Every structure is written in C-alpha cells, then in structure tokens.
Amino acid sequence: MVIEIILLAVMVIGVAIKWMTTVSIRDRHAKLADANETYWMGKNRHKALVSDISMANHEIGRLNR
C-alpha cells in the first residue's frame, strides 16, 4: 500500500513538472513570436518612412525646377 502511494505521488509530481515545462515552452514560443512580429512591424514601418522621405525629396526637386 505504501509503495502504491509513493508511486502515485511520483506520477503526480512527474505530470506537474511536465505540465509546467510545457507551459513555459509555450510562453517562450509566444514571446519569440511577439518579438519577431514587432521586429518585422518596425522594419516595414522604416521602409514606409524611407519611401515617404524619398517621395517628398523627389517632389521638392520637381518643384524647384
């Protein structure tokens, strides 16, 4: 009877550790996905700003002719 209780306790602890590890892996994946999305949003915003500046410079050059 004591052995069964010990085995059950070990199984419960093992399942708890596995669940916590799975949750932390999911959290890490979510954080990486958020960081990746933020990086690409910033990169695309930078491209848009460069494009806007280029168009503005072109327009200024055209108006100065």
Buried (B, 14 or more C-beta within 10 A) or exposed (E): EEEEEEEEEEEEEEEEEEEEEEEEEEEEEEEEEEEEEEEEEEEEEEEEEEEEEEEEEEEEEEEEE
